[in-house]
């Protein structure tokens, strides 16, 4: 399975949405240069309040643009970066990938998926009802979180819209993504 980077976004402050930019630079072990969520330890404010020493498993946030299409069909206008993602993709089933999957973004950058984004009420601040729209139920009643995936940076590099995305599944038993 291969995909494409549709857009890249960053924000140096802890705002909900991130501004699309021409290029981002991923830094191994830290995250996205110039983004408020870059760091070895957790940077998301709610998690910092709980335990500021926990590792940052949320260095880079990805959302599939197919979600934007789905939301548009439900009356929402959501564009790249609006939901706080750093990388907007197309052509890869991000939510269906196992924990530990590595994605090559462009020529150099490699990230490793750590888990699902757990949608929060800030989504409703962007658009009323958006939080409910990114949650669903499976046939067995389990909750499906559709607000994207989180990752850490394994190899740094520049990433821009139009870059190809390659994928490498982890060896051994594949575990589904869980919220991080």
Short mmCIF file of the C-alpha atoms (twelve columns), coordinates in Angstrom:
data_MODEL
# 
_entry.id   MODEL 
# 
loop_
_atom_site.group_PDB 
_atom_site.id 
_atom_site.type_symbol 
_atom_site.label_atom_id 
_atom_site.label_alt_id 
_atom_site.label_comp_id 
_atom_site.label_asym_id 
_atom_site.label_seq_id 
_atom_site.Cartn_x 
_atom_site.Cartn_y 
_atom_site.Cartn_z 
_atom_site.pdbx_PDB_model_num 
ATOM 1   C CA . UNK A 1   0.000   0.000   0.000  1 
ATOM 2   C CA . UNK A 2   1.382   3.402   -0.936 1 
ATOM 3   C CA . UNK A 3   -0.094  6.800   -0.434 1 
ATOM 4   C CA . UNK A 4   0.619   10.462  -0.812 1 
ATOM 5   C CA . UNK A 5   1.127   13.456  1.448  1 
ATOM 6   C CA . UNK A 6   -1.703  15.898  0.684  1 
ATOM 7   C CA . UNK A 7   -0.606  18.695  3.036  1 
ATOM 8   C CA . UNK A 8   1.770   19.463  5.905  1 
ATOM 9   C CA . UNK A 9   0.956   21.793  8.817  1 
ATOM 10  C CA . UNK A 10  2.552   23.118  11.996 1 
ATOM 11  C CA . UNK A 11  1.999   25.595  14.804 1 
ATOM 12  C CA . UNK A 12  4.460   26.806  17.406 1 
ATOM 13  C CA . UNK A 13  1.667   27.468  19.912 1 
ATOM 14  C CA . UNK A 14  -0.845  25.158  21.559 1 
ATOM 15  C CA . UNK A 15  -3.763  26.108  19.341 1 
ATOM 16  C CA . UNK A 16  -6.243  23.549  18.066 1 
ATOM 17  C CA . UNK A 17  -5.694  23.989  14.312 1 
ATOM 18  C CA . UNK A 18  -2.325  24.108  12.564 1 
ATOM 19  C CA . UNK A 19  -1.490  26.257  9.539  1 
ATOM 20  C CA . UNK A 20  -0.616  24.481  6.288  1 
ATOM 21  C CA . UNK A 21  2.949   25.234  5.174  1 
ATOM 22  C CA . UNK A 22  5.039   24.368  2.119  1 
ATOM 23  C CA . UNK A 23  7.481   22.067  3.916  1 
ATOM 24  C CA . UNK A 24  8.068   20.630  7.392  1 
ATOM 25  C CA . UNK A 25  11.246  19.210  8.884  1 
ATOM 26  C CA . UNK A 26  11.002  16.119  11.060 1 
ATOM 27  C CA . UNK A 27  13.745  15.644  13.643 1 
ATOM 28  C CA . UNK A 28  14.627  12.150  14.850 1 
ATOM 29  C CA . UNK A 29  13.379  11.491  18.380 1 
ATOM 30  C CA . UNK A 30  11.813  14.957  18.765 1 
ATOM 31  C CA . UNK A 31  9.083   15.525  16.219 1 
ATOM 32  C CA . UNK A 32  8.363   18.456  13.967 1 
ATOM 33  C CA . UNK A 33  10.705  21.458  13.996 1 
ATOM 34  C CA . UNK A 34  8.824   24.581  15.114 1 
ATOM 35  C CA . UNK A 35  5.743   22.703  16.353 1 
ATOM 36  C CA . UNK A 36  4.443   23.046  19.922 1 
ATOM 37  C CA . UNK A 37  4.218   19.262  20.296 1 
ATOM 38  C CA . UNK A 38  7.881   18.515  19.509 1 
ATOM 39  C CA . UNK A 39  9.933   17.033  22.318 1 
ATOM 40  C CA . UNK A 40  11.230  13.865  23.923 1 
ATOM 41  C CA . UNK A 41  8.717   14.133  26.777 1 
ATOM 42  C CA . UNK A 42  4.988   14.631  26.299 1 
ATOM 43  C CA . UNK A 43  3.973   18.135  25.128 1 
ATOM 44  C CA . UNK A 44  0.164   17.915  24.984 1 
ATOM 45  C CA . UNK A 45  -0.970  20.193  27.820 1 
ATOM 46  C CA . UNK A 46  -3.513  17.805  29.369 1 
ATOM 47  C CA . UNK A 47  -0.920  15.027  29.485 1 
ATOM 48  C CA . UNK A 48  1.792   17.334  30.839 1 
ATOM 49  C CA . UNK A 49  -0.497  18.150  33.791 1 
ATOM 50  C CA . UNK A 50  -0.846  14.419  34.557 1 
ATOM 51  C CA . UNK A 51  2.828   13.442  34.161 1 
ATOM 52  C CA . UNK A 52  5.323   15.716  32.383 1 
ATOM 53  C CA . UNK A 53  7.991   12.974  32.329 1 
ATOM 54  C CA . UNK A 54  6.084   10.455  30.182 1 
ATOM 55  C CA . UNK A 55  7.555   9.828   26.718 1 
ATOM 56  C CA . UNK A 56  6.130   11.780  23.814 1 
ATOM 57  C CA . UNK A 57  4.325   9.187   21.700 1 
ATOM 58  C CA . UNK A 58  2.449   12.009  19.928 1 
ATOM 59  C CA . UNK A 59  5.270   13.805  18.090 1 
ATOM 60  C CA . UNK A 60  3.542   13.796  14.684 1 
ATOM 61  C CA . UNK A 61  -0.237  13.635  14.140 1 
ATOM 62  C CA . UNK A 62  -1.592  12.271  10.844 1 
ATOM 63  C CA . UNK A 63  -5.126  12.428  9.452  1 
ATOM 64  C CA . UNK A 64  -6.337  10.740  6.286  1 
ATOM 65  C CA . UNK A 65  -7.983  13.154  3.854  1 
ATOM 66  C CA . UNK A 66  -10.639 10.527  3.228  1 
ATOM 67  C CA . UNK A 67  -11.967 11.546  6.673  1 
ATOM 68  C CA . UNK A 68  -12.306 15.127  5.401  1 
ATOM 69  C CA . UNK A 69  -14.336 13.746  2.473  1 
ATOM 70  C CA . UNK A 70  -16.560 11.760  4.844  1 
ATOM 71  C CA . UNK A 71  -17.091 14.787  7.072  1 
ATOM 72  C CA . UNK A 72  -17.942 16.980  4.050  1 
ATOM 73  C CA . UNK A 73  -20.676 14.491  3.214  1 
ATOM 74  C CA . UNK A 74  -22.072 15.117  6.688  1 
ATOM 75  C CA . UNK A 75  -22.038 18.908  6.300  1 
ATOM 76  C CA . UNK A 76  -18.682 19.766  7.913  1 
ATOM 77  C CA . UNK A 77  -16.002 21.876  6.251  1 
ATOM 78  C CA . UNK A 78  -12.648 20.516  7.417  1 
ATOM 79  C CA . UNK A 79  -9.409  21.167  5.537  1 
ATOM 80  C CA . UNK A 80  -5.797  20.056  6.149  1 
ATOM 81  C CA . UNK A 81  -4.496  21.186  9.531  1 
ATOM 82  C CA . UNK A 82  -7.949  22.102  10.867 1 
ATOM 83  C CA . UNK A 83  -8.048  19.133  13.266 1 
ATOM 84  C CA . UNK A 84  -4.507  19.804  14.490 1 
ATOM 85  C CA . UNK A 85  -2.756  17.295  12.252 1 
ATOM 86  C CA . UNK A 86  0.775   17.777  10.980 1 
ATOM 87  C CA . UNK A 87  0.462   15.482  7.953  1 
ATOM 88  C CA . UNK A 88  -2.658  14.952  5.858  1 
ATOM 89  C CA . UNK A 89  -2.518  11.768  3.770  1 
ATOM 90  C CA . UNK A 90  -4.448  10.054  0.988  1 
ATOM 91  C CA . UNK A 91  -4.465  6.436   -0.095 1 
ATOM 92  C CA . UNK A 92  -3.412  4.747   3.155  1 
ATOM 93  C CA . UNK A 93  -5.811  3.205   5.671  1 
ATOM 94  C CA . UNK A 94  -4.089  4.822   8.656  1 
ATOM 95  C CA . UNK A 95  -6.651  3.544   11.162 1 
ATOM 96  C CA . UNK A 96  -6.262  -0.045  9.956  1 
ATOM 97  C CA . UNK A 97  -2.489  -0.198  10.359 1 
ATOM 98  C CA . UNK A 98  -0.913  -2.015  13.316 1 
ATOM 99  C CA . UNK A 99  1.088   -0.373  16.082 1 
ATOM 100 C CA . UNK A 100 4.728   -0.046  15.067 1 
ATOM 101 C CA . UNK A 101 4.059   0.415   11.338 1 
ATOM 102 C CA . UNK A 102 6.707   2.626   9.784  1 
ATOM 103 C CA . UNK A 103 5.827   5.182   7.148  1 
ATOM 104 C CA . UNK A 104 8.443   6.770   4.897  1 
ATOM 105 C CA . UNK A 105 7.342   10.308  4.105  1 
ATOM 106 C CA . UNK A 106 9.180   11.591  1.049  1 
ATOM 107 C CA . UNK A 107 12.806  10.667  0.435  1 
ATOM 108 C CA . UNK A 108 14.181  10.588  4.006  1 
ATOM 109 C CA . UNK A 109 11.729  10.946  6.877  1 
ATOM 110 C CA . UNK A 110 10.475  7.836   8.676  1 
ATOM 111 C CA . UNK A 111 7.834   7.808   11.410 1 
ATOM 112 C CA . UNK A 112 6.508   4.938   13.525 1 
ATOM 113 C CA . UNK A 113 2.829   4.736   14.449 1 
ATOM 114 C CA . UNK A 114 2.281   4.658   18.211 1 
ATOM 115 C CA . UNK A 115 -1.499  4.819   18.471 1 
ATOM 116 C CA . UNK A 116 -4.795  6.482   17.757 1 
ATOM 117 C CA . UNK A 117 -5.642  10.069  18.529 1 
ATOM 118 C CA . UNK A 118 -8.296  10.100  21.200 1 
ATOM 119 C CA . UNK A 119 -10.801 12.736  20.045 1 
ATOM 120 C CA . UNK A 120 -11.450 15.508  22.554 1 
ATOM 121 C CA . UNK A 121 -14.111 18.161  23.073 1 
ATOM 122 C CA . UNK A 122 -11.901 20.765  21.379 1 
ATOM 123 C CA . UNK A 123 -13.255 19.325  18.127 1 
ATOM 124 C CA . UNK A 124 -16.646 20.802  19.039 1 
ATOM 125 C CA . UNK A 125 -15.003 24.200  19.490 1 
ATOM 126 C CA . UNK A 126 -13.974 24.017  15.851 1 
ATOM 127 C CA . UNK A 127 -17.387 22.807  14.628 1 
ATOM 128 C CA . UNK A 128 -20.386 21.826  16.744 1 
ATOM 129 C CA . UNK A 129 -20.929 18.072  16.555 1 
ATOM 130 C CA . UNK A 130 -17.501 17.300  15.072 1 
ATOM 131 C CA . UNK A 131 -16.435 15.131  18.016 1 
ATOM 132 C CA . UNK A 132 -19.419 12.832  17.555 1 
ATOM 133 C CA . UNK A 133 -18.777 12.783  13.806 1 
ATOM 134 C CA . UNK A 134 -15.268 11.338  14.281 1 
ATOM 135 C CA . UNK A 135 -16.523 8.572   16.565 1 
ATOM 136 C CA . UNK A 136 -18.386 5.497   15.405 1 
ATOM 137 C CA . UNK A 137 -19.371 2.036   16.643 1 
ATOM 138 C CA . UNK A 138 -18.243 -1.301  15.207 1 
ATOM 139 C CA . UNK A 139 -20.695 -4.164  14.783 1 
ATOM 140 C CA . UNK A 140 -19.594 -5.537  18.165 1 
ATOM 141 C CA . UNK A 141 -20.335 -2.180  19.844 1 
ATOM 142 C CA . UNK A 142 -16.702 -1.166  20.328 1 
ATOM 143 C CA . UNK A 143 -15.761 2.470   19.818 1 
ATOM 144 C CA . UNK A 144 -14.076 3.474   16.563 1 
ATOM 145 C CA . UNK A 145 -11.894 6.576   16.794 1 
ATOM 146 C CA . UNK A 146 -11.426 8.223   13.381 1 
ATOM 147 C CA . UNK A 147 -9.537  11.423  14.322 1 
ATOM 148 C CA . UNK A 148 -6.155  10.209  13.071 1 
ATOM 149 C CA . UNK A 149 -3.044  8.490   14.331 1 
ATOM 150 C CA . UNK A 150 -0.002  9.511   16.323 1 
ATOM 151 C CA . UNK A 151 3.632   8.711   15.672 1 
ATOM 152 C CA . UNK A 152 7.243   9.261   16.662 1 
ATOM 153 C CA . UNK A 153 10.078  10.284  14.339 1 
ATOM 154 C CA . UNK A 154 12.553  7.492   13.580 1 
ATOM 155 C CA . UNK A 155 14.525  9.298   10.844 1 
ATOM 156 C CA . UNK A 156 14.439  13.006  10.153 1 
ATOM 157 C CA . UNK A 157 13.930  14.780  6.869  1 
ATOM 158 C CA . UNK A 158 11.848  17.268  4.956  1 
ATOM 159 C CA . UNK A 159 8.247   16.482  3.988  1 
ATOM 160 C CA . UNK A 160 5.993   18.399  1.609  1 
ATOM 161 C CA . UNK A 161 2.677   18.015  -0.159 1 
ATOM 162 C CA . UNK A 162 2.939   15.608  -3.073 1 
ATOM 163 C CA . UNK A 163 5.561   13.391  -1.419 1 
ATOM 164 C CA . UNK A 164 4.966   9.641   -1.667 1 
ATOM 165 C CA . UNK A 165 4.297   7.589   1.455  1 
ATOM 166 C CA . UNK A 166 5.814   4.121   1.719  1 
ATOM 167 C CA . UNK A 167 4.850   1.612   4.384  1 
ATOM 168 C CA . UNK A 168 6.647   -1.134  6.310  1 
ATOM 169 C CA . UNK A 169 4.621   -3.346  8.657  1 
ATOM 170 C CA . UNK A 170 6.261   -4.366  11.928 1 
ATOM 171 C CA . UNK A 171 7.682   -7.875  12.234 1 
ATOM 172 C CA . UNK A 172 5.856   -10.514 14.238 1 
ATOM 173 C CA . UNK A 173 2.360   -10.293 15.634 1 
ATOM 174 C CA . UNK A 174 0.428   -7.197  14.584 1 
ATOM 175 C CA . UNK A 175 -1.343  -5.330  17.372 1 
ATOM 176 C CA . UNK A 176 -4.130  -2.870  16.575 1 
ATOM 177 C CA . UNK A 177 -3.612  0.800   17.304 1 
ATOM 178 C CA . UNK A 178 -4.922  1.898   20.702 1 
ATOM 179 C CA . UNK A 179 -5.437  5.474   21.950 1 
ATOM 180 C CA . UNK A 180 -2.273  7.241   23.122 1 
# 
